[in-house]
């Protein structure tokens, strides 16, 4: 596994790791098959439970996650993050769910937060070009993920803007608000994978 990088633009820290290339391929192949199978997609559809205004959102099957060792990847990454940040060893990692988001032009994910204790998102496909800004002198945030916490203060940022890149995976506490901007001028897919999980009480400090 690649070295874990810790980002702390505001109160809670954010961890960044790389998804192994073989795992990305296996996951994309699996998703492409589900997209072709309407019955299976309907069975796995989770869009009605999720915040996104996007083409498709569906959960990953347990057998598939076990096959590619997806939960192991998530648990080890969270363990390394918490050990590096707090010095504490993770005793429990209970995956609530992991799901896929397929986003196309003009679609978006509104500001929201997740359940559990820890969440994350990683990128499996990213359009080569997500369009231009209307005002050419403005920073282009099309298709970007924005993490939000607190308010902007002296020496304390309140947002972290992340440009998606295939293979990048970000971990953050469940309560961190976040949103995904829409994009345009392409028929390509922005494909991501997310999760929620519970950790042990000693780590999260909740009675």
Secondary structure by P-SEA (a helix, b strand, c coil): ccbbbbbbcccbbbbbbbccaaaaaaaaaaaaaaaacaaaaaaacccccccccccbbbbbbaaaaaaaaaaaaaaaaaaaaaaacccccccbbbbcccbbbbbccccccccccccccccccccccccccccccccccccccccbbbbbccccccccccbbbbcccccbbbbbccccccbbbbbcccccccccccccccccccccccc
